[in-house]
Amino acid sequence: MTSFEEIENSRAKAGITRKALYQTAGVNKETWRRIAQGSNLPNTRTLQKLKAALDALLAQRERSNG
């Protein structure tokens, strides 16, 4: 399972905004903020949604740069 930190590092490295990622994943902004601040631990479903959204955004970017 990919950790939140791994997802966040990959997102930043790829130049994808936090907003694009949490919106694509369907994760609430406050949920994202609490996880990023360490106030909440992400559940498995949230991590899966974030990873799938990151993969989709990366694939979209790759197709655009074709």
Backbone as a chain_set.jsonl record, in Angstrom:
{"seq": "MTSFEEIENSRAKAGITRKALYQTAGVNKETWRRIAQGSNLPNTRTLQKLKAALDALLAQRERSNG", "coords": {"N": [[0.85, -1.187, 0.0], [0.553, 2.175, -0.829], [1.84, 4.979, 0.848], [0.572, 8.026, 2.34], [2.545, 9.975, 2.363], [4.219, 9.124, 0.301], [2.512, 9.429, -1.891], [2.086, 12.187, -1.764], [4.718, 13.142, -2.154], [5.216, 12.204, -4.769], [3.236, 13.589, -6.127], [4.046, 16.275, -5.754], [6.561, 16.223, -6.992], [5.803, 15.748, -9.62], [4.575, 18.083, -10.205], [1.881, 18.499, -9.827], [-1.013, 20.005, -8.588], [-2.189, 20.208, -5.187], [-4.914, 20.642, -4.945], [-5.899, 19.773, -7.467], [-5.378, 17.064, -7.206], [-6.844, 16.203, -4.852], [-9.415, 16.905, -5.63], [-9.803, 15.415, -7.988], [-9.645, 12.897, -6.892], [-11.892, 12.91, -5.342], [-11.84, 13.579, -2.708], [-12.512, 15.269, 0.256], [-11.606, 18.667, 0.864], [-10.981, 19.437, 3.519], [-10.503, 16.974, 4.692], [-8.198, 16.233, 3.307], [-6.497, 18.302, 4.229], [-6.359, 17.761, 7.008], [-5.119, 15.245, 7.009], [-2.682, 15.885, 5.765], [-1.617, 17.616, 7.665], [-1.223, 15.901, 9.711], [-3.127, 15.477, 11.597], [-5.124, 13.619, 11.233], [-5.154, 10.159, 10.388], [-4.963, 8.67, 7.216], [-7.527, 6.589, 5.836], [-7.642, 3.305, 4.331], [-9.241, 3.3, 2.011], [-9.282, 6.037, 1.285], [-6.572, 6.436, 0.693], [-6.367, 4.711, -1.511], [-8.066, 6.0, -3.326], [-6.703, 8.436, -3.659], [-4.276, 7.545, -4.761], [-5.164, 6.351, -7.145], [-6.216, 8.607, -8.412], [-3.897, 10.162, -8.665], [-2.402, 8.524, -10.393], [-4.084, 8.652, -12.647], [-3.97, 11.394, -13.276], [-1.249, 11.649, -13.85], [-1.06, 9.971, -16.09], [-2.724, 11.328, -17.834], [-1.289, 13.681, -18.159], [0.974, 12.639, -19.395], [-0.109, 11.741, -21.821], [-0.848, 14.19, -22.894], [1.583, 15.38, -23.3], [2.568, 13.742, -25.139]], "CA": [[0.0, 0.0, 0.0], [1.269, 3.439, -0.925], [1.558, 5.87, 1.969], [0.215, 9.4, 2.004], [3.784, 10.699, 2.1], [4.668, 8.744, -1.046], [1.598, 10.073, -2.836], [2.372, 13.625, -1.707], [6.016, 13.363, -2.791], [5.044, 11.995, -6.209], [2.421, 14.706, -6.605], [4.882, 17.48, -5.791], [7.602, 16.0, -7.994], [5.176, 15.838, -10.934], [4.033, 19.425, -10.393], [0.421, 18.445, -9.758], [-1.464, 20.743, -7.401], [-2.957, 19.465, -4.174], [-6.327, 20.782, -5.284], [-6.202, 18.875, -8.583], [-5.36, 15.682, -6.734], [-7.958, 15.846, -3.966], [-10.671, 17.0, -6.368], [-9.886, 14.254, -8.883], [-9.883, 11.725, -6.047], [-13.169, 13.024, -4.647], [-11.546, 13.687, -1.276], [-12.842, 16.578, 0.79], [-10.458, 19.54, 1.147], [-10.661, 19.364, 4.949], [-9.902, 15.656, 4.925], [-6.822, 16.355, 2.808], [-5.749, 19.182, 5.134], [-6.118, 17.061, 8.276], [-4.129, 14.186, 6.762], [-1.406, 16.546, 5.49], [-1.122, 18.181, 8.926], [-0.983, 14.83, 10.661], [-4.218, 15.419, 12.572], [-5.849, 12.379, 10.969], [-4.499, 9.155, 9.555], [-5.868, 8.315, 6.113], [-7.941, 5.184, 5.786], [-7.21, 2.595, 3.134], [-10.05, 3.756, 0.873], [-8.802, 7.367, 0.906], [-5.277, 6.248, 0.027], [-6.628, 4.111, -2.82], [-8.63, 7.048, -4.174], [-5.641, 9.391, -3.972], [-3.318, 6.882, -5.654], [-5.814, 6.21, -8.45], [-6.29, 9.951, -8.995], [-2.535, 10.537, -9.054], [-2.078, 7.745, -11.594], [-4.871, 9.187, -13.76], [-3.422, 12.702, -13.626], [0.052, 11.422, -14.481], [-1.328, 9.412, -17.414], [-3.294, 12.426, -18.625], [-0.168, 14.575, -18.452], [1.833, 11.939, -20.349], [-0.784, 11.78, -23.112], [-0.814, 15.572, -23.371], [2.96, 15.669, -23.729], [2.691, 12.75, -26.142]], "C": [[0.887, 1.239, 0.0], [0.869, 4.33, 0.245], [1.165, 7.253, 1.469], [1.462, 10.193, 1.641], [4.317, 10.382, 0.704], [3.806, 9.405, -2.119], [1.911, 11.565, -2.907], [3.71, 13.943, -2.378], [5.922, 13.215, -4.304], [4.251, 13.132, -6.827], [3.276, 15.959, -6.781], [5.941, 17.377, -6.887], [7.05, 16.171, -9.408], [4.604, 17.226, -11.218], [2.518, 19.472, -10.442], [-0.012, 19.16, -8.487], [-2.211, 19.828, -6.435], [-4.432, 19.46, -4.545], [-6.722, 19.843, -6.423], [-6.282, 17.436, -8.102], [-6.566, 15.369, -5.859], [-9.297, 15.973, -4.674], [-10.861, 15.807, -7.304], [-10.208, 12.988, -8.094], [-11.248, 11.743, -5.376], [-12.999, 13.048, -3.143], [-11.819, 15.118, -0.841], [-11.576, 17.366, 1.135], [-10.034, 19.45, 2.614], [-10.041, 18.022, 5.319], [-8.444, 15.687, 4.499], [-5.971, 17.161, 3.798], [-5.399, 18.471, 6.442], [-5.072, 15.953, 8.127], [-2.751, 14.819, 6.577], [-0.784, 17.125, 6.76], [-0.811, 17.123, 9.971], [-2.042, 14.722, 11.74], [-5.019, 14.126, 12.459], [-4.956, 11.434, 10.182], [-5.457, 8.791, 8.43], [-6.277, 6.851, 6.193], [-7.529, 4.595, 4.439], [-7.949, 3.094, 1.902], [-9.581, 5.122, 0.385], [-7.468, 7.26, 0.179], [-5.459, 5.667, -1.367], [-7.158, 5.151, -3.795], [-7.559, 8.052, -4.593], [-4.636, 8.804, -4.953], [-3.903, 6.739, -7.052], [-5.898, 7.566, -9.156], [-4.92, 10.418, -9.458], [-2.135, 9.81, -10.333], [-2.814, 8.295, -12.814], [-4.326, 10.537, -14.218], [-2.063, 12.575, -14.315], [-0.124, 10.884, -15.904], [-1.87, 10.495, -18.355], [-2.175, 13.38, -19.062], [0.741, 13.94, -19.52], [1.213, 11.949, -21.75], [-0.735, 13.177, -23.718], [0.551, 15.951, -23.912], [3.404, 14.762, -24.864], [3.851, 12.639, -26.967]], "O": [[1.858, 1.32, 0.752], [-0.31, 4.421, 0.589], [1.403, 7.599, 0.312], [1.436, 10.997, 0.709], [4.809, 11.269, 0.006], [4.318, 9.882, -3.131], [1.99, 12.135, -3.996], [3.809, 14.932, -3.104], [6.491, 14.02, -5.042], [4.563, 13.586, -7.928], [3.234, 16.615, -7.822], [6.182, 18.337, -7.619], [7.741, 16.678, -10.291], [4.196, 17.512, -12.343], [1.938, 20.383, -11.032], [0.567, 18.939, -7.423], [-2.784, 18.812, -6.829], [-5.108, 18.434, -4.473], [-7.762, 19.188, -6.353], [-7.149, 16.676, -8.536], [-7.248, 14.372, -6.093], [-10.228, 15.231, -4.361], [-11.958, 15.257, -7.398], [-10.945, 12.121, -8.562], [-11.717, 10.712, -4.892], [-13.871, 12.609, -2.393], [-11.399, 16.067, -1.504], [-10.601, 16.805, 1.633], [-8.84, 19.393, 2.908], [-9.153, 17.956, 6.169], [-7.563, 15.231, 5.227], [-4.868, 16.751, 4.158], [-4.271, 18.571, 6.924], [-4.243, 15.75, 9.014], [-1.768, 14.356, 7.155], [0.438, 17.123, 6.912], [-0.203, 17.419, 11.0], [-1.881, 13.962, 12.695], [-5.525, 13.605, 13.453], [-4.105, 11.868, 9.405], [-6.652, 8.62, 8.673], [-5.484, 5.988, 6.569], [-7.121, 5.317, 3.529], [-7.336, 3.29, 0.853], [-9.493, 5.339, -0.824], [-7.259, 7.922, -0.838], [-4.779, 6.084, -2.305], [-6.751, 5.185, -4.956], [-7.514, 8.47, -5.75], [-4.193, 9.489, -5.875], [-3.21, 6.98, -8.04], [-5.674, 7.654, -10.363], [-4.797, 11.006, -10.532], [-1.59, 10.421, -11.253], [-2.235, 8.394, -13.896], [-4.232, 10.793, -15.419], [-1.768, 13.314, -15.255], [0.589, 11.301, -16.817], [-1.504, 10.552, -19.529], [-2.14, 13.822, -20.211], [1.212, 14.622, -20.43], [1.914, 12.14, -22.744], [-0.595, 13.322, -24.933], [0.669, 16.734, -24.854], [4.454, 14.965, -25.473], [3.916, 11.761, -27.827]]}, "num_chains": 1, "name": "protein.A"}
